[in-house]
Amino acid sequence: MTTCCMMINTGTGQSHGLQFSSHEVVPEKRTALDLTGNSPFCLQSKMELSFEFNFRPGFETYFGYIVRIIAVPGQTEKNRQKENIDIVYNQRLRNFNFVVDENSSNVFDIDSLSLHTKWNRIKIRFHLEKQQVALEVNGKIAASTKMRANKNACVKLLFGINSEEGFQTVDLPPMQIRNIRVSENNKMTHSFPLSETQGESAKDSLGDVSGTVRNPQWIIPLHQNWKSAASIVTKGT
């Protein structure tokens, strides 16, 4: 009797980013990325958040939050409530919801082939003086709506699950994210390539800000390290 092992490399091409553990594991082991922590980004006029993402193929459950943005009132408006801006995938309807403060929801689609095989680019633009937020998907405007936050607001940027009081989420799709960028007044102020190979922090290549990651699966090591695919016992050699 001979035991034979097959080894596979989990990547088909060089890439970088953060892979999120999802419904295939218990909530305590799912991935969370918090780019702001106790120091949210405070804004003056215009802000843009952009990132690239795709879905990992071969899973049964894809429902959940891609990103949750929480607008926190500025120092002069402490009595104003926090406001959430979300992108959520609806697996049953096979589309996404762009939600602003639970009161406004816009639906958009990304075709299944692109969603599972390509990097898709999302841009969320805030015009705080006009109290408007707009969504762009792969270069096309998908939604534009009103928001309560104004130019005195600060924002927290949360991907995957989060434990923010009053805004906790444990549902997320099995996804990959990379190249998160933040611009203010048309100038890029933060860039998180997510090109790390280990650890629980995400470096800002433009400054000294570091995001925190729980249960990370960095993509680069998946291209560099081999995993056992199967062990087979055969008769003879």
Buried (B, 14 or more C-beta within 10 A) or exposed (E): EEEEEEEEEBBEEEBBBBBBBBBEEEEEEBBBBBBBEEEBBBBEEBBBBBBBBBBBEEEEEBBBBBBBBBBBBBEEBEEBEBBBBBBBBEEEEEEBBBBBBEEBBBEBEBEEEBBBEEBBBBBBBBBBEEBBBBBBBBEEEBBBBEBBBBBBBBBBBBBBBBEBEEBEBBBBBBBBBBBBBBBBEEEEBBBBBBBBEEEEEBBBEEEEBBBBBBBBBBBBEBBEEEEEEEEEEEEEE
